[in-house]
Amino acid sequence: MNEAVVIDEIRRAKDECEKVAPQLEVPPSTLIHTGPDSSLIYDAHNERIKIYGMDPSFTEEIVSHTAVPDLAGKVTVYAPSSQQSDWKAAGFEREAVIQSFYENEDAELWACYPQEERRENEKEDFHQEALDIALSKPVLVSAPALPEGYRSEVGNAQDSDQIADLLRQTFAEYPSSLDPSIIQEQIQTRANHFRMVYDESGHLAAVASAEIDHERRSAELTDCATDKSFQGRGLMGYLLAQLETDLARMFRIKDLYTIARADEIGINCAFRKLGYDFSGRLVNNCRMPNGWESMNVWCKESLAGANS
Ligand SMILES: CC(C)(COP(=O)(O)OP(=O)(O)OC[C@H]1O[C@@H](n2cnc3c(N)ncnc32)[C@H](O)[C@@H]1OP(=O)(O)O)[C@@H](O)C(=O)NCCC(=O)NCCS
């Protein structure tokens, strides 16, 4: 595919998304294959392009054509660390690293901003303070326990309505669709592995999931929400530790990462306490009701299930 064809595909995807947008909470991302081992994802909702496995000079061409205000304000490239000097030379900035994203190599996340104003993180000082609070938390020496009266279960397809309800109550806007049928499909296809915590009356108190890349054998911990009236009791810390154990025992996956809201101190604390390493910030990455939101990347090679 040459760059003109790729740009046409992006424009077509944008038009399609605009057509379906009024009927959907979040227009779906569009996967555009650019070559045998490379792909481009056009994320209309977040006005962002994600690129995997593409040559830097070809990517530069694409970027030069996306510098139209309504197409994409941010381009992120996932690239092996061996290509570092190429992306630097192409004018990209490294924002974060995901450890062992590829089988034996880290992925570096390189960004460029066709819309210059999107590069500016107006909340930089607050994000640094929030990160410092998280980093001041000591890493737990033993696995967190569930407070008395609560139980934890693996989520199955029948739980998708409850999961969607809690996520909708928690987030005013979400980067992906919260349609229960989509969550059901994620569970059935094993794309996502959910865990939940219930209180003694059977009320769903907290949920989190692991979005699994079965081919690369890595997982992103995501969909983290604790009902407001249950926050601060260690439920999320417990759930995330349980997900680590599930991933190790059920899927033999130990390379984990998360892309956590830089605004939300609690979630950064929860990952820090479980021994995740902060590895960078994706500036103005997701659309939220009050503007763009930046995300912190945390990574860990899990030892869960090491003795089982
Ligand atoms: C983030 C969230 C999932 C945390 O859930 P939770 O069950 O309350 O989390 P936990 O109790 O396991 O851990 C939170 C930790 O953050 C700490 N924390 C939260 N806010 C803090 C603050 N302002 N200053 C210092 N520590 C803070 C808590 O004290 C706790 O640490 P501790 O156990 O050492 O006291 C919950 O607040 C939530 O649903 N938020 C809204 C949704 C959201 O933003 N999700 C994250 C998406 S990336």
Ligand as a Chemical Component Dictionary entry (heavy atoms), coordinates in Angstrom:
data_LIG
# 
_chem_comp.id                   LIG 
_chem_comp.type                 NON-POLYMER 
_chem_comp.pdbx_formal_charge   0 
_chem_comp.three_letter_code    LIG 
# 
loop_
_chem_comp_atom.comp_id 
_chem_comp_atom.atom_id 
_chem_comp_atom.alt_atom_id 
_chem_comp_atom.type_symbol 
_chem_comp_atom.charge 
_chem_comp_atom.model_Cartn_x 
_chem_comp_atom.model_Cartn_y 
_chem_comp_atom.model_Cartn_z 
_chem_comp_atom.pdbx_ordinal 
LIG C1  C1  C 0 -8.939  4.121  40.907 1  
LIG C2  C2  C 0 -9.887  3.164  41.634 2  
LIG C3  C3  C 0 -10.199 1.987  40.709 3  
LIG C4  C4  C 0 -9.217  2.663  42.908 4  
LIG O1  O1  O 0 -10.045 1.692  43.501 5  
LIG P1  P1  P 0 -9.950  1.324  45.085 6  
LIG O2  O2  O 0 -10.674 0.047  45.273 7  
LIG O3  O3  O 0 -10.361 2.492  45.884 8  
LIG O4  O4  O 0 -8.352  1.126  45.181 9  
LIG P2  P2  P 0 -7.486  0.574  46.406 10 
LIG O5  O5  O 0 -8.208  0.875  47.700 11 
LIG O6  O6  O 0 -7.119  -0.841 46.149 12 
LIG O7  O7  O 0 -6.135  1.416  46.282 13 
LIG C5  C5  C 0 -6.147  2.808  46.135 14 
LIG C6  C6  C 0 -4.913  3.376  46.826 15 
LIG O8  O8  O 0 -4.770  4.730  46.394 16 
LIG C7  C7  C 0 -4.626  5.563  47.514 17 
LIG N1  N1  N 0 -5.092  6.900  47.200 18 
LIG C8  C8  C 0 -6.194  7.250  46.469 19 
LIG N2  N2  N 0 -6.266  8.589  46.414 20 
LIG C9  C9  C 0 -5.193  9.085  47.073 21 
LIG C10 C10 C 0 -4.715  10.392 47.343 22 
LIG N3  N3  N 0 -5.375  11.472 46.915 23 
LIG N4  N4  N 0 -3.564  10.529 48.058 24 
LIG C11 C11 C 0 -2.890  9.452  48.498 25 
LIG N5  N5  N 0 -3.287  8.171  48.277 26 
LIG C12 C12 C 0 -4.438  8.008  47.582 27 
LIG C13 C13 C 0 -5.489  4.878  48.557 28 
LIG O9  O9  O 0 -5.182  5.362  49.868 29 
LIG C14 C14 C 0 -5.067  3.427  48.338 30 
LIG O10 O10 O 0 -3.789  3.174  48.877 31 
LIG P3  P3  P 0 -3.638  2.506  50.353 32 
LIG O11 O11 O 0 -4.273  1.152  50.239 33 
LIG O12 O12 O 0 -2.165  2.451  50.538 34 
LIG O13 O13 O 0 -4.332  3.382  51.313 35 
LIG C15 C15 C 0 -11.201 3.914  42.024 36 
LIG O14 O14 O 0 -10.871 5.083  42.737 37 
LIG C16 C16 C 0 -12.051 4.296  40.827 38 
LIG O15 O15 O 0 -12.905 3.517  40.386 39 
LIG N6  N6  N 0 -11.835 5.503  40.267 40 
LIG C17 C17 C 0 -12.573 5.995  39.124 41 
LIG C18 C18 C 0 -12.295 5.172  37.870 42 
LIG C19 C19 C 0 -10.854 5.274  37.381 43 
LIG O16 O16 O 0 -10.304 6.342  37.189 44 
LIG N7  N7  N 0 -10.249 4.087  37.141 45 
LIG C20 C20 C 0 -8.886  4.001  36.654 46 
LIG C21 C21 C 0 -8.867  4.023  35.180 47 
LIG S1  S1  S 0 -7.215  3.981  34.531 48 
# 
loop_
_chem_comp_bond.comp_id 
_chem_comp_bond.atom_id_1 
_chem_comp_bond.atom_id_2 
_chem_comp_bond.value_order 
_chem_comp_bond.pdbx_ordinal 
LIG C1  C2  SING 1  
LIG C2  C3  SING 2  
LIG C2  C4  SING 3  
LIG C2  C15 SING 4  
LIG C4  O1  SING 5  
LIG O1  P1  SING 6  
LIG P1  O2  DOUB 7  
LIG P1  O3  SING 8  
LIG P1  O4  SING 9  
LIG O4  P2  SING 10 
LIG P2  O5  DOUB 11 
LIG P2  O6  SING 12 
LIG P2  O7  SING 13 
LIG O7  C5  SING 14 
LIG C5  C6  SING 15 
LIG C6  O8  SING 16 
LIG C6  C14 SING 17 
LIG O8  C7  SING 18 
LIG C7  N1  SING 19 
LIG C7  C13 SING 20 
LIG N1  C8  SING 21 
LIG N1  C12 SING 22 
LIG C8  N2  DOUB 23 
LIG N2  C9  SING 24 
LIG C9  C10 SING 25 
LIG C9  C12 DOUB 26 
LIG C10 N3  SING 27 
LIG C10 N4  DOUB 28 
LIG N4  C11 SING 29 
LIG C11 N5  DOUB 30 
LIG N5  C12 SING 31 
LIG C13 O9  SING 32 
LIG C13 C14 SING 33 
LIG C14 O10 SING 34 
LIG O10 P3  SING 35 
LIG P3  O11 DOUB 36 
LIG P3  O12 SING 37 
LIG P3  O13 SING 38 
LIG C15 O14 SING 39 
LIG C15 C16 SING 40 
LIG C16 O15 DOUB 41 
LIG C16 N6  SING 42 
LIG N6  C17 SING 43 
LIG C17 C18 SING 44 
LIG C18 C19 SING 45 
LIG C19 O16 DOUB 46 
LIG C19 N7  SING 47 
LIG N7  C20 SING 48 
LIG C20 C21 SING 49 
LIG C21 S1  SING 50 
# 
